[in-house]
């Protein structure tokens, strides 16, 4: 880190109204809770997995367990896995090998493997790691406590991996807000809570591991699964078909998050642009509600909506009386009041969440270039809380490779849609995903990617070496696999172009005053705070450091009283490819 100041950054506590987020930490330090089991949860992969981990944590907390950051203190270790790339498999089994000795030393110790790799491998996982106690997939997260109990009582490994259509309604996409899982589990465990005399249980309004640590920022899953068929991607086989969460449920959850002090929401989905298309197609097809799941028709939000409109309970919905209310709940007022044609609802959702006063920042990931529609760009430009950040996965700049990948767009189409977004949204930061060495990629194909990447000038990019995944079309293209040395050379050349444009973009921020959301103390240098701009750029800044103190070459500065989640203005003073430095003003 820069200059000679070595003052340690300090975070101050939030006022009492946010103390509920620290309850689990207090319980970990309180000897009166020494008899309760503790769990350690490690997440691999994407933000969708991080959100699934929140749900796993919520289910375990409601069952009376406590989180711990110390794996040596854990009675249960949960590994929430990813299977997008081969090294994810290797990491998992490396971690499992390390846990084997811990299990041998403590017969009460349990290991859980959850997530996408568990969904894919099922019983095969136990052949490589027979000491795993529970294997559960992506469609039954709420069952984790019950499966742990079953494994303890039977003293055998338990495997429960369900396809989407086999899952309980509690675990399907339209009924999996973390708050609901908590409330449902809490009702089931009230008797147990009374038996352990837990005085804090009623205060744990939103008890998820990530929320305890990041109370200002939350994920909100808007859809599950994917209907695309990209040749390299295993997501459809482990996450299932695309299913959108009801519009009314999302807006209600966003308001609930805002009430808990959340000011930044990240909307999650495999293809967020297509959110709601399945819902509107279904509503048009059935012209009513009779074919929707019964649990949706009795959801508490609908009951309240019915009461507000002085209509009878939605427990007895039919086409003739309350179908409009139901359609509003499923697809939003804007769709119901307009043409009701089958279309995505993502732009409507951005605007609706943007109307929640406490939510200052809205982000989303990931959109698909083929579905980046004009109304989405307009909503981004016209909704102040939507951040000036667009992650738009390119994957390749070669039309022939894009066709082999089954991406559904050309390089020209990508550029046209990106240009439309940049013209509409001032100061837009653009990031992307790129794959190097896709089967059949020629040197000419790769040069086209380099040229397009240089032309666009991305703020940053996630670059990946092609990794064949069993069950995908690309894995069957063995005869066209690229030599590893060629891939390594191309990866290095692409990284150089990305680094250059990233530095150029960050240098353009020097001298500007940015709104920064404080995320905590730097892991690499505890004399710095870190935070992010609206563009998603990481900023390091020192407590008490100001433009005046820097000019005077002063090393004595007052502590900057900040809490995680605070917003402040920071003048950018220095740039690197992957982060910025600044001074609070």
C-alpha positions as CSV (number, residue, x, y, z in Angstrom):
1,X,0.0,0.0,0.0
2,X,1.1,3.6,-0.6
3,X,2.8,6.2,1.6
4,X,4.1,6.0,5.2
5,X,1.0,6.2,7.3
6,X,0.5,3.1,9.4
7,X,-2.5,4.0,11.5
8,X,-4.9,1.1,11.9
9,X,-8.4,1.5,10.5
10,X,-11.2,1.0,13.1
11,X,-14.8,0.3,12.6
12,X,-17.4,1.6,15.0
13,X,-20.6,-0.2,16.1
14,X,-23.9,0.7,14.5
15,X,-26.7,2.1,16.7
16,X,-28.8,-0.4,18.7
17,X,-31.4,-0.8,15.9
18,X,-29.0,-2.9,14.0
19,X,-27.7,-5.0,16.9
20,X,-29.7,-8.0,15.8
21,X,-27.1,-8.8,13.2
22,X,-24.5,-9.4,15.9
23,X,-26.5,-11.9,17.9
24,X,-24.9,-15.0,16.5
25,X,-21.4,-13.6,17.2
26,X,-22.5,-12.8,20.8
27,X,-23.8,-16.3,21.2
28,X,-20.5,-17.8,20.0
29,X,-18.7,-15.9,22.8
30,X,-21.3,-16.6,25.5
31,X,-20.6,-19.6,27.6
32,X,-24.3,-20.2,28.2
33,X,-24.5,-21.5,24.6
34,X,-21.6,-23.9,25.0
35,X,-23.8,-27.0,24.6
36,X,-25.1,-26.0,21.1
37,X,-23.7,-27.5,18.0
38,X,-21.8,-25.2,15.7
39,X,-21.4,-25.2,11.9
40,X,-18.8,-23.9,9.5
41,X,-20.0,-23.1,6.0
42,X,-17.6,-22.6,3.0
43,X,-18.9,-21.5,-0.3
44,X,-17.4,-22.2,-3.7
45,X,-18.4,-20.5,-7.0
46,X,-20.9,-17.9,-7.9
47,X,-23.1,-15.4,-6.1
48,X,-26.0,-17.8,-6.6
49,X,-24.1,-20.3,-4.4
50,X,-23.5,-17.5,-1.8
51,X,-27.2,-16.9,-1.6
52,X,-27.9,-20.7,-1.3
53,X,-25.4,-20.7,1.6
54,X,-27.5,-18.0,3.3
55,X,-30.5,-20.3,3.0
56,X,-28.5,-23.3,4.4
57,X,-27.3,-21.1,7.3
58,X,-30.9,-19.9,7.9
59,X,-32.1,-23.5,8.2
60,X,-29.4,-24.5,10.6
61,X,-29.7,-21.4,12.7
62,X,-33.4,-22.0,13.1
63,X,-32.7,-25.6,14.1
64,X,-30.6,-24.3,17.0
65,X,-27.1,-24.4,15.6
66,X,-24.7,-21.6,15.7
67,X,-22.3,-20.4,13.0
68,X,-18.5,-20.3,13.6
69,X,-15.6,-18.9,11.5
70,X,-13.2,-21.4,13.1
71,X,-13.4,-24.8,11.4
72,X,-11.7,-26.4,14.4
73,X,-14.6,-25.4,16.6
74,X,-17.2,-26.8,14.2
75,X,-19.4,-29.8,14.8
76,X,-20.6,-29.7,11.2
77,X,-18.8,-28.5,8.1
78,X,-20.8,-27.7,5.0
79,X,-19.1,-27.3,1.7
80,X,-21.4,-25.6,-0.8
81,X,-19.9,-26.6,-4.1
82,X,-19.5,-25.4,-7.7
83,X,-18.9,-27.6,-10.8
84,X,-18.4,-25.0,-13.5
85,X,-14.7,-25.7,-13.9
86,X,-12.5,-28.8,-13.2
87,X,-10.4,-27.1,-10.5
88,X,-13.6,-26.7,-8.5
89,X,-13.8,-30.5,-8.2
90,X,-10.1,-30.7,-7.2
91,X,-10.6,-28.0,-4.5
92,X,-13.5,-29.9,-3.1
93,X,-11.8,-33.2,-2.7
94,X,-8.7,-31.5,-1.3
95,X,-10.9,-30.0,1.4
96,X,-12.6,-33.3,2.1
97,X,-9.3,-35.1,2.5
98,X,-8.3,-32.5,5.1
99,X,-11.6,-33.1,7.0
100,X,-11.2,-36.9,7.1
101,X,-8.8,-36.8,10.0
102,X,-11.1,-34.5,12.0
103,X,-13.9,-37.0,11.5
104,X,-11.8,-39.9,12.7
105,X,-10.9,-38.0,15.8
106,X,-14.5,-37.0,16.6
107,X,-17.3,-39.5,15.9
108,X,-19.9,-36.7,16.3
109,X,-18.3,-34.6,13.6
110,X,-20.4,-34.4,10.4
111,X,-19.5,-33.3,6.8
112,X,-22.1,-32.0,4.3
113,X,-21.5,-31.6,0.6
114,X,-24.2,-29.4,-1.0
115,X,-24.6,-27.4,-4.2
116,X,-24.0,-28.0,-7.9
117,X,-21.3,-30.7,-7.7
118,X,-23.5,-32.7,-5.3
119,X,-26.4,-32.2,-7.7
120,X,-24.3,-33.6,-10.5
121,X,-22.4,-36.4,-8.9
122,X,-24.9,-37.7,-6.3
123,X,-23.9,-41.1,-5.0
124,X,-20.7,-41.0,-7.0
125,X,-19.3,-38.5,-4.5
126,X,-19.4,-41.1,-1.8
127,X,-17.2,-43.4,-3.8
128,X,-14.4,-40.9,-3.6
129,X,-15.2,-39.6,-0.1
130,X,-17.2,-42.3,1.8
131,X,-16.8,-40.4,5.1
132,X,-19.2,-37.6,3.9
133,X,-22.3,-37.7,6.0
134,X,-24.8,-35.8,3.9
135,X,-25.0,-35.1,0.2
136,X,-27.8,-32.7,-0.9
137,X,-28.3,-30.7,-4.1
138,X,-29.5,-27.4,-5.2
139,X,-33.3,-28.1,-4.9
140,X,-33.6,-29.1,-1.2
141,X,-31.6,-26.6,0.8
142,X,-34.3,-26.4,3.5
143,X,-33.8,-30.1,4.3
144,X,-30.3,-29.8,5.7
145,X,-31.1,-30.0,9.4
146,X,-33.4,-33.0,8.9
147,X,-30.8,-34.9,6.8
148,X,-28.1,-34.2,9.4
149,X,-30.3,-35.7,12.1
150,X,-31.1,-38.7,9.9
151,X,-27.4,-39.4,9.3
152,X,-26.7,-39.2,13.0
153,X,-29.5,-41.5,14.0
154,X,-28.8,-44.1,11.3
155,X,-25.0,-43.7,11.4
156,X,-25.0,-43.9,7.6
157,X,-24.3,-41.5,4.8
158,X,-27.5,-39.8,3.4
159,X,-27.8,-38.8,-0.2
160,X,-30.8,-36.6,-1.2
161,X,-30.5,-35.0,-4.6
162,X,-33.7,-34.0,-6.2
163,X,-34.6,-32.7,-9.7
164,X,-36.6,-29.4,-9.7
165,X,-39.9,-31.1,-10.2
166,X,-39.3,-33.5,-7.3
167,X,-38.5,-30.7,-4.8
168,X,-40.9,-29.7,-2.0
169,X,-42.7,-26.3,-2.6
170,X,-40.5,-24.8,0.2
171,X,-37.4,-25.3,-2.0
172,X,-38.8,-24.3,-5.4
173,X,-37.7,-20.9,-6.7
174,X,-40.9,-19.1,-6.1
175,X,-40.9,-20.1,-2.4
176,X,-37.3,-19.8,-1.3
177,X,-36.8,-16.3,0.2
178,X,-34.5,-16.7,3.1
179,X,-37.0,-15.0,5.4
180,X,-39.6,-17.6,4.6
181,X,-37.3,-20.5,5.2
182,X,-36.5,-19.0,8.6
183,X,-40.1,-18.5,9.5
184,X,-41.2,-21.9,8.4
185,X,-38.3,-23.6,10.2
186,X,-38.8,-21.4,13.3
187,X,-42.5,-22.6,13.5
188,X,-41.4,-26.2,13.4
189,X,-38.7,-25.7,16.1
190,X,-40.5,-23.4,18.6
191,X,-40.8,-26.3,21.1
192,X,-37.1,-27.1,20.8
193,X,-36.3,-23.4,21.3
194,X,-38.3,-23.4,24.5
195,X,-36.5,-26.5,25.7
196,X,-33.1,-24.9,25.3
197,X,-34.3,-21.6,26.7
198,X,-32.8,-19.5,24.0
199,X,-33.4,-15.8,25.1
200,X,-32.2,-14.4,21.8
201,X,-34.0,-16.6,19.3
202,X,-36.9,-14.2,18.9
203,X,-34.5,-11.4,18.1
204,X,-32.9,-13.2,15.2
205,X,-35.1,-11.7,12.6
206,X,-33.0,-12.4,9.5
207,X,-30.4,-15.0,10.7
208,X,-28.2,-15.8,7.7
209,X,-24.4,-16.1,7.8
210,X,-23.7,-13.6,5.1
211,X,-26.3,-11.1,6.4
212,X,-24.6,-11.2,9.9
213,X,-21.4,-10.1,8.2
214,X,-22.8,-7.8,5.5
215,X,-26.0,-6.3,6.9
216,X,-25.9,-3.5,4.4
217,X,-25.9,-5.6,1.2
218,X,-28.1,-8.6,0.2
219,X,-28.6,-11.0,-2.7
220,X,-32.1,-11.5,-4.1
221,X,-32.6,-14.5,-6.3
222,X,-35.1,-13.6,-9.0
223,X,-35.0,-16.8,-11.0
224,X,-33.6,-20.3,-10.8
225,X,-32.3,-22.5,-13.6
226,X,-31.6,-21.7,-17.3
227,X,-33.3,-22.4,-20.6
228,X,-30.3,-21.6,-22.7
229,X,-28.1,-24.4,-24.1
230,X,-24.6,-23.0,-24.2
231,X,-22.2,-25.8,-25.3
232,X,-19.7,-25.2,-22.4
233,X,-22.2,-24.7,-19.5
234,X,-23.4,-27.3,-17.1
235,X,-25.8,-25.0,-15.2
236,X,-29.1,-26.3,-16.9
237,X,-28.3,-29.8,-15.8
238,X,-27.7,-28.9,-12.2
239,X,-30.0,-26.0,-11.7
240,X,-32.9,-27.1,-13.8
241,X,-35.2,-25.2,-16.1
242,X,-35.7,-21.4,-15.8
243,X,-38.3,-20.5,-13.2
244,X,-39.1,-16.9,-12.2
245,X,-39.9,-15.9,-8.7
246,X,-43.3,-14.1,-8.5
247,X,-43.0,-10.4,-9.0
248,X,-45.0,-9.6,-5.8
249,X,-42.8,-11.9,-3.7
250,X,-39.6,-10.1,-4.9
251,X,-40.9,-6.6,-4.2
252,X,-42.1,-7.7,-0.8
253,X,-38.7,-9.3,0.0
254,X,-36.9,-6.2,-1.2
255,X,-39.0,-4.0,1.2
256,X,-38.3,-6.5,4.0
257,X,-34.6,-6.3,3.3
258,X,-34.8,-2.5,3.3
259,X,-36.5,-2.6,6.7
260,X,-33.6,-4.6,8.1
261,X,-31.1,-1.9,7.0
262,X,-30.1,-3.2,3.6
263,X,-29.3,-0.4,1.2
264,X,-27.7,-2.4,-1.7
265,X,-29.5,-5.3,-3.4
266,X,-27.9,-7.6,-6.1
267,X,-30.5,-9.4,-8.2
268,X,-29.3,-12.9,-9.1
269,X,-30.2,-15.2,-12.0
270,X,-28.6,-17.2,-14.7
271,X,-30.1,-14.9,-17.3
272,X,-31.7,-12.0,-15.5
273,X,-32.9,-10.3,-18.7
274,X,-35.4,-13.1,-19.3
275,X,-36.9,-12.9,-15.8
276,X,-40.6,-13.2,-16.0
277,X,-40.9,-14.5,-19.5
278,X,-42.0,-17.9,-18.3
279,X,-44.5,-16.4,-16.0
280,X,-46.2,-14.2,-18.6
281,X,-46.2,-17.1,-21.1
282,X,-47.9,-19.3,-18.5
283,X,-50.5,-16.6,-17.6
284,X,-51.4,-16.1,-21.2
285,X,-51.6,-19.8,-21.9
286,X,-53.9,-20.7,-19.0
287,X,-55.8,-17.5,-18.9
288,X,-56.2,-17.9,-15.2
289,X,-54.7,-19.4,-12.1
290,X,-56.1,-22.9,-11.9
291,X,-52.9,-24.7,-13.1
292,X,-50.5,-22.8,-10.7
293,X,-49.3,-24.7,-7.6
294,X,-51.7,-24.6,-4.7
295,X,-49.1,-23.2,-2.3
296,X,-48.7,-20.1,-4.5
297,X,-52.4,-19.6,-4.4
298,X,-52.4,-19.5,-0.6
299,X,-49.2,-17.5,-0.1
300,X,-49.4,-15.0,2.7
301,X,-48.7,-12.1,0.4
302,X,-51.7,-12.9,-1.7
303,X,-53.9,-13.3,1.4
304,X,-52.9,-9.8,2.5
305,X,-53.4,-8.4,-1.0
306,X,-56.9,-9.9,-0.9
307,X,-57.7,-8.3,2.5
308,X,-56.4,-5.0,1.3
309,X,-58.8,-5.1,-1.7
310,X,-61.8,-6.3,0.4
311,X,-62.0,-9.5,-1.6
312,X,-62.4,-13.0,-0.3
313,X,-59.4,-15.2,0.7
314,X,-57.1,-16.4,-2.1
315,X,-57.5,-19.8,-0.6
316,X,-60.4,-20.2,-2.9
317,X,-59.2,-18.3,-6.0
318,X,-61.0,-18.8,-9.3
319,X,-60.8,-17.1,-12.7
320,X,-64.0,-15.0,-12.3
321,X,-63.2,-13.1,-9.1
322,X,-59.5,-12.7,-8.1
323,X,-57.5,-13.7,-11.1
324,X,-56.4,-10.0,-11.6
325,X,-55.0,-9.8,-8.1
326,X,-53.2,-13.1,-8.7
327,X,-51.8,-11.9,-12.0
328,X,-50.6,-8.7,-10.3
329,X,-48.8,-10.8,-7.7
330,X,-47.2,-13.0,-10.4
331,X,-46.3,-10.4,-13.0
332,X,-46.8,-6.9,-11.6
333,X,-49.2,-4.1,-12.1
334,X,-47.5,-2.8,-15.2
335,X,-47.9,-6.1,-17.1
336,X,-51.5,-6.5,-16.0
337,X,-52.5,-3.0,-16.9
338,X,-50.8,-3.1,-20.4
339,X,-51.2,-5.6,-23.3
340,X,-50.4,-8.7,-21.2
341,X,-48.3,-10.0,-24.0
342,X,-45.7,-12.7,-23.2
343,X,-42.5,-10.8,-22.4
344,X,-39.7,-10.5,-19.8
345,X,-40.4,-8.5,-16.7
346,X,-36.9,-7.5,-15.7
347,X,-37.2,-3.8,-16.6
348,X,-40.5,-3.6,-14.6
349,X,-38.7,-5.2,-11.7
350,X,-35.8,-2.8,-11.7
351,X,-38.2,0.1,-11.6
352,X,-40.3,-1.4,-8.9
353,X,-37.4,-2.1,-6.5
354,X,-36.0,1.3,-7.5
355,X,-39.1,2.9,-5.9
356,X,-38.1,1.6,-2.4
357,X,-36.6,4.7,-0.8
358,X,-34.1,2.9,1.5
359,X,-32.5,1.0,-1.4
360,X,-29.7,3.2,-2.7
361,X,-28.0,0.7,-5.0
362,X,-29.3,-2.0,-7.3
363,X,-27.0,-4.4,-9.1
364,X,-27.7,-7.5,-11.1
365,X,-25.9,-10.5,-12.6
366,X,-25.8,-11.9,-15.1
367,X,-27.6,-10.7,-18.2
368,X,-27.3,-12.5,-21.5
369,X,-26.3,-10.3,-24.5
370,X,-29.1,-11.9,-26.8
371,X,-31.7,-10.8,-24.3
372,X,-30.5,-7.2,-23.5
373,X,-33.7,-5.4,-24.5
374,X,-34.2,-1.7,-25.0
375,X,-36.7,-1.5,-22.1
376,X,-34.0,-2.9,-19.8
377,X,-31.5,-0.3,-20.9
378,X,-34.2,2.5,-20.4
379,X,-35.0,1.2,-16.9
380,X,-31.3,1.2,-16.0
381,X,-30.9,4.8,-17.3
382,X,-34.1,6.1,-15.7
383,X,-33.9,4.4,-12.2
384,X,-31.4,6.4,-10.0
385,X,-30.7,3.5,-7.7
386,X,-29.6,1.1,-10.5
387,X,-25.8,1.3,-10.6
388,X,-23.8,2.4,-13.6
389,X,-22.4,-1.1,-14.0
390,X,-23.1,-3.8,-16.6
391,X,-21.6,-7.2,-16.6
392,X,-22.2,-8.5,-20.2
393,X,-20.5,-11.9,-20.9
394,X,-18.9,-11.9,-24.3
395,X,-17.2,-15.3,-24.2
396,X,-15.6,-14.9,-27.6
397,X,-15.2,-12.3,-30.3
398,X,-15.4,-14.8,-33.1
399,X,-18.7,-15.5,-34.8
400,X,-17.7,-19.1,-35.6
401,X,-16.8,-19.7,-32.0
402,X,-19.9,-18.0,-30.7
403,X,-22.0,-20.3,-33.0
404,X,-20.2,-23.4,-31.8
405,X,-20.8,-22.2,-28.2
406,X,-24.5,-21.8,-29.1
407,X,-24.6,-18.3,-27.7
408,X,-27.3,-16.9,-29.9
409,X,-25.6,-13.6,-31.0
410,X,-22.8,-12.4,-33.2
411,X,-19.9,-10.1,-32.4
412,X,-21.8,-7.3,-34.3
413,X,-25.0,-7.8,-32.3
414,X,-23.0,-7.7,-29.1
415,X,-21.3,-4.4,-30.0
416,X,-24.6,-2.8,-31.1
417,X,-26.4,-3.6,-27.8
418,X,-23.4,-2.5,-25.8
419,X,-23.2,0.7,-27.7
420,X,-26.9,1.3,-27.1
421,X,-26.4,0.9,-23.3
422,X,-23.4,3.2,-23.3
423,X,-25.3,5.9,-25.1
424,X,-28.2,5.7,-22.7
425,X,-26.3,5.3,-19.4
426,X,-23.8,8.0,-18.4
427,X,-20.5,6.8,-17.0
428,X,-21.3,3.1,-17.5
429,X,-18.7,0.6,-16.4
430,X,-18.7,-2.6,-18.5
431,X,-17.2,-6.0,-17.4
432,X,-17.4,-9.4,-19.1
433,X,-16.5,-13.1,-19.2
434,X,-14.2,-14.6,-21.8
435,X,-13.2,-18.2,-22.5
436,X,-9.8,-19.0,-24.0
437,X,-9.3,-22.3,-25.9
438,X,-12.8,-23.3,-26.7
439,X,-12.6,-26.5,-28.9
440,X,-11.9,-25.6,-32.5
441,X,-10.8,-22.0,-31.7
442,X,-8.2,-21.0,-34.4
443,X,-5.6,-18.4,-34.2
444,X,-7.8,-16.2,-36.4
445,X,-10.7,-16.7,-34.1
446,X,-8.6,-15.7,-31.1
447,X,-7.3,-12.6,-32.9
448,X,-10.9,-11.5,-33.5
449,X,-11.5,-11.8,-29.8
450,X,-8.4,-9.7,-29.0
451,X,-9.5,-7.0,-31.5
452,X,-13.1,-6.9,-30.1
453,X,-11.8,-6.8,-26.5
454,X,-9.5,-3.9,-27.4
455,X,-12.3,-2.1,-29.2
456,X,-14.7,-2.3,-26.3
457,X,-12.2,-1.4,-23.6
458,X,-13.7,-3.4,-20.7
459,X,-13.3,-2.1,-17.1
460,X,-12.4,-5.7,-16.2
461,X,-13.0,-9.2,-17.3
462,X,-13.2,-12.7,-15.9
463,X,-11.0,-14.8,-18.2
464,X,-11.2,-18.6,-18.1
465,X,-9.4,-21.4,-19.8
466,X,-11.8,-23.8,-21.3
467,X,-12.6,-26.6,-18.9
468,X,-14.6,-29.6,-20.4
469,X,-17.5,-30.5,-18.1
470,X,-19.1,-33.9,-18.3
471,X,-22.6,-33.7,-19.7
472,X,-22.0,-30.7,-21.9
473,X,-21.8,-30.6,-25.7
474,X,-18.3,-29.1,-25.6
475,X,-17.0,-32.0,-23.6
476,X,-17.8,-34.2,-26.6
477,X,-15.6,-32.2,-28.9
478,X,-12.4,-33.9,-27.9
479,X,-11.0,-34.0,-31.4
480,X,-11.0,-30.2,-31.5
481,X,-9.4,-29.6,-28.1
482,X,-6.6,-27.0,-28.1
483,X,-3.1,-27.7,-27.1
484,X,-2.4,-26.5,-23.5
485,X,0.7,-24.5,-24.6
486,X,-1.3,-22.7,-27.2
487,X,-4.0,-21.9,-24.7
488,X,-1.5,-20.6,-22.1
489,X,0.0,-18.3,-24.8
490,X,-3.4,-17.0,-25.8
491,X,-4.5,-16.5,-22.2
492,X,-1.4,-14.4,-21.5
493,X,-2.0,-12.2,-24.6
494,X,-5.6,-11.7,-23.7
495,X,-4.8,-10.9,-20.1
496,X,-2.4,-8.2,-21.3
497,X,-5.1,-6.5,-23.3
498,X,-7.6,-6.7,-20.4
499,X,-5.1,-5.3,-17.9
500,X,-4.3,-2.4,-20.2
501,X,-7.9,-1.4,-20.7
502,X,-8.7,-1.9,-17.0
503,X,-5.8,0.4,-16.0
504,X,-6.9,3.0,-18.6
505,X,-10.5,3.0,-17.3
506,X,-9.3,3.3,-13.7
507,X,-6.8,6.1,-14.5
508,X,-9.8,8.0,-15.9
509,X,-11.3,8.0,-12.4
510,X,-8.3,9.9,-10.8
511,X,-9.4,13.3,-9.6
512,X,-13.1,12.4,-9.6
513,X,-15.1,12.3,-6.4
514,X,-16.9,9.0,-6.0
515,X,-19.6,7.8,-3.7
516,X,-18.1,4.8,-1.8
517,X,-20.0,2.2,0.2
518,X,-17.8,1.0,3.0
519,X,-17.2,-2.8,3.1
520,X,-14.7,-3.1,5.9
521,X,-11.0,-3.0,6.7
522,X,-8.5,-4.2,4.0
523,X,-7.4,-7.8,4.3
524,X,-4.0,-7.0,3.0
525,X,-3.3,-3.8,5.0
526,X,-5.3,-3.0,8.1
527,X,-4.4,0.7,7.9
528,X,-6.9,1.0,5.0
529,X,-10.6,0.8,4.7
530,X,-12.1,-0.6,1.5
531,X,-15.3,0.2,-0.3
532,X,-16.9,0.1,-3.7
533,X,-18.1,2.8,-6.0
534,X,-21.4,2.7,-7.9
535,X,-19.5,1.3,-10.8
536,X,-18.4,-1.6,-8.6
537,X,-14.8,-0.5,-8.4
538,X,-12.8,-1.3,-5.3
539,X,-11.4,1.7,-3.4
540,X,-8.8,1.7,-0.7
541,X,-8.7,4.8,1.6
542,X,-7.1,5.6,4.9
543,X,-8.8,6.8,8.1
544,X,-8.5,10.5,8.6
545,X,-6.5,10.9,5.4
546,X,-7.7,14.0,3.5
547,X,-6.4,16.1,0.6
548,X,-5.1,18.7,3.1
549,X,-3.2,16.2,5.3
550,X,-1.6,14.7,2.2
551,X,-0.5,18.1,1.0
552,X,1.1,18.8,4.4
553,X,2.8,15.3,4.4
554,X,1.1,14.7,7.8
555,X,1.3,11.2,9.3
556,X,-0.9,12.2,12.3
557,X,-4.6,11.9,11.3
558,X,-7.8,11.6,13.2
559,X,-9.6,8.3,13.2
560,X,-12.3,8.2,10.6
561,X,-15.5,7.0,12.4
562,X,-17.0,4.5,10.0
563,X,-19.2,1.4,10.1
564,X,-19.6,-1.2,7.4
565,X,-22.4,0.0,5.2
566,X,-21.7,3.7,5.5
567,X,-21.6,5.9,2.4
568,X,-19.0,8.6,2.0
569,X,-17.4,10.8,-0.7
570,X,-13.9,9.8,-1.7
571,X,-11.6,11.7,-4.1
572,X,-9.7,9.2,-6.2
573,X,-5.9,9.9,-6.1
574,X,-4.3,6.8,-7.7
575,X,-5.2,3.9,-9.9
576,X,-4.2,0.3,-10.5
577,X,-5.7,-2.2,-12.9
578,X,-7.9,-3.8,-10.2
579,X,-8.5,-1.1,-7.6
580,X,-8.3,2.6,-6.8
581,X,-6.8,4.7,-4.0
582,X,-8.6,7.7,-2.6
583,X,-9.0,10.3,0.2
584,X,-12.3,10.9,2.1
585,X,-13.6,14.4,1.7
